[in-house]
Amino acid sequence: MKMDWNKQIDKMINITMNENYGVVYGKENENHPVFYEIVFKTGKLISAFDEGLLLEASREQQIYNIFVPFASIKCVEIY
């Protein structure tokens, strides 16, 4: 079933993702990379494409645009 995401534009969504890993450097483990799993992406849906969704989110007083490919999405909650 294909969903018309354009009806959800400007709504807040929370995406539960399939496995997706990132790396961050810090003081832990004597400056060796610390791996973490990125499980959720939350933001306002600002656009939908054939390949995925574009979210707008803020972190540390900055606005970010996040593109999430449909292949990475496990579940979506719409507020």
SERO-4910 file (N, C-alpha, C, O; in steps of 0.05 Angstrom, whole numbers):
BEGIN
 pado doro    nc1    nc2    nc3   cac1   cac2   cac3    cc1    cc2    cc3    oc1    oc2    oc3
  Met    A     17    -24      0      0      0      0     18     25      0     37     27     16
  Lys    A     12     43    -17     27     68    -19     12     90     -5    -12     93     -9
  Met    A     25    106     11     13    127     27     18    154     13     40    159      3
  Asp    A     -2    172     14      2    199      4     13    216     27     -2    227     43
  Trp    A     39    219     27     52    233     49     47    263     48     50    277     68
  Asn    A     39    274     25     33    302     23     11    311     41      9    335     49
  Lys    A     -7    293     49    -28    299     68    -18    303     97    -31    314    114
  Gln    A      7    295    101     19    296    128     40    319    131     52    321    151
  Ile    A     43    335    109     62    357    110     56    375    133     33    381    139
  Asp    A     76    385    147     75    403    170     66    389    196     62    403    216
  Lys    A     63    363    196     57    349    220     83    338    232    102    333    217
  Met    A     84    334    258    107    322    271    105    292    268     84    280    271
  Ile    A    128    280    261    129    251    258    153    240    273    173    253    276
  Asn    A    150    216    283    171    201    296    176    176    280    158    159    277
  Ile    A    200    173    269    207    150    253    224    130    269    244    138    281
  Thr    A    215    105    271    231     84    281    246     71    258    233     63    238
  Met    A    272     71    259    288     62    237    296     33    239    298     22    261
  Asn    A    302     21    216    316     -4    215    344      1    226    351     23    233
  Glu    A    360    -20    227    387    -16    238    402      6    224    404      7    199
  Asn    A    413     24    239    428     47    228    448     55    250    440     62    272
  Tyr    A    474     55    244    494     60    264    509     86    257    513     93    234
  Gly    A    519     99    279    536    122    275    560    120    293    563    101    308
  Val    A    578    139    290    602    138    307    606    167    318    601    186    304
  Val    A    615    168    343    620    194    355    647    191    370    653    170    382
  Tyr    A    662    212    370    687    212    385    684    227    411    670    247    412
  Gly    A    696    217    432    693    230    458    715    221    477    734    208    469
  Lys    A    711    228    502    731    221    522    729    192    531    749    181    542
  Glu    A    707    180    525    704    152    533    724    135    516    730    141    493
  Asn    A    733    113    528    751     95    515    776    108    504    787    100    483
  Glu    A    786    128    518    811    141    511    812    151    482    830    146    467
  Asn    A    791    166    474    788    179    448    785    159    424    790    166    401
  His    A    778    134    430    771    116    409    742    120    402    726    130    418
  Pro    A    734    113    378    706    117    370    687    102    388    692     79    396
  Val    A    665    115    394    644    103    410    620     99    391    610    118    380
  Phe    A    612     74    387    590     69    368    563     70    383    561     63    406
  Tyr    A    543     80    369    516     82    380    496     76    358    502     80    334
  Glu    A    473     66    366    452     60    346    433     83    345    423     92    366
  Ile    A    427     92    321    407    113    316    380     99    311    377     86    290
  Val    A    362    100    329    337     85    327    314    103    318    296     94    304
  Phe    A    314    128    327    291    146    322    300    171    307    322    182    312
  Lys    A    283    181    290    286    208    279    259    222    283    238    211    277
  Thr    A    260    245    295    235    260    300    238    288    289    259    301    290
  Gly    A    216    298    276    216    325    265    190    330    250    173    313    249
  Lys    A    189    354    240    166    362    224    170    353    195    191    358    184
  Leu    A    150    340    184    152    331    156    150    356    138    129    369    138
  Ile    A    170    362    123    169    385    105    167    378     76    160    395     60
  Ser    A    173    353     69    171    345     41    172    315     39    183    301     56
  Ala    A    159    304     18    160    276     12    168    271    -16    160    286    -35
  Phe    A    185    251    -20    196    245    -47    190    215    -52    182    201    -35
  Asp    A    195    207    -77    192    179    -84    211    161    -68    205    137    -63
  Glu    A    234    172    -60    254    156    -46    253    158    -16    265    141     -2
  Gly    A    239    178     -4    239    181     25    226    206     34    213    220     19
  Leu    A    230    212     60    217    235     73    239    255     82    261    247     90
  Leu    A    232    281     81    249    302     90    237    315    115    215    325    115
  Leu    A    253    314    137    244    325    163    259    350    170    282    353    161
  Glu    A    247    367    185    260    390    197    261    386    227    240    382    239
  Ala    A    284    387    238    288    383    267    307    404    278    323    415    263
  Ser    A    305    409    304    324    428    316    339    413    338    328    397    353
  Arg    A    365    420    340    382    409    361    403    430    367    416    441    349
  Glu    A    407    435    393    427    455    402    423    482    388    442    494    379
  Gln    A    398    491    386    390    517    375    397    520    345    400    542    336
  Gln    A    399    498    331    403    499    302    381    481    289    372    461    300
  Ile    A    373    490    265    353    475    249    368    456    230    387    465    216
  Tyr    A    359    431    229    371    411    211    349    400    193    326    396    201
  Asn    A    356    395    168    339    380    150    351    351    148    375    348    144
  Ile    A    333    332    152    342    304    153    326    288    132    302    288    133
  Phe    A    340    276    114    327    259     94    329    230    103    350    220    110
  Val    A    306    217    104    305    189    112    294    172     89    271    175     82
  Pro    A    310    155     77    301    138     56    280    118     66    282    108     88
  Phe    A    260    112     49    239     93     57    251     66     65    240     52     82
  Ala    A    273     57     53    285     31     59    295     31     88    298      9     99
  Ser    A    300     54    100    310     55    128    287     57    149    292     56    173
  Ile    A    263     60    139    240     65    157    227     38    165    220     22    148
  Lys    A    224     34    191    211     11    201    182     18    209    163      2    203
  Cys    A    178     41    221    151     49    231    150     80    233    171     93    237
  Val    A    127     92    228    123    121    230    100    127    248     78    116    245
  Glu    A    104    146    267     82    156    284     77    185    275     96    200    272
  Ile    A     52    192    271     45    219    262     30    233    285     10    222    295
  Tyr    A     38    257    292     25    272    314      5    291    302     -8    306    317
***
